[in-house]
Amino acid sequence: VHELEPVLKTARKMNSLVLVSIYRTSEMFTRNLLCHFERLDIRNYIFIGPDRNFLLDLSRRGHPVIDVNRFVDDIKEYKSFKYQKEIFVKAYVIKKALEMNCDTWVLDHNMLPVKND
């Protein structure tokens, strides 16, 4: 949670941010999405997903990621919330991005942008 603002500042480009949920998606599709982002010169993205080795691998390779399970564990007052963790973290990140005057796009695992703008 304390590292969210610096991650948002480094990931945003021209006051826009793409939040990509990689829940329920395969590694192959996510790697394909990364190639697609590279081809379109999209660098203002953050991956959000569950705690797993692939998310750690993306982080090691320099891609900004948010581990939902660790993120929620850091927020003590929300330990007992009944909503899905993924939805809660998306909403929290969007709220922080809006506070920073940053436009935010949210993509699920089955969406691809066609242009970088």
Secondary structure, DSSP 8 states (H G I E B T S, - for coil): -TTHHHHHHHH-BTTEEEEEE-TT--HHHHHHHHHHHHHTT---EEEEE-SSHHHHHHHHTT--EEEHHHHHHH-GGGTT--S-HHHHHHHHHHHHHHHTT-EEEEE-TT---SS--
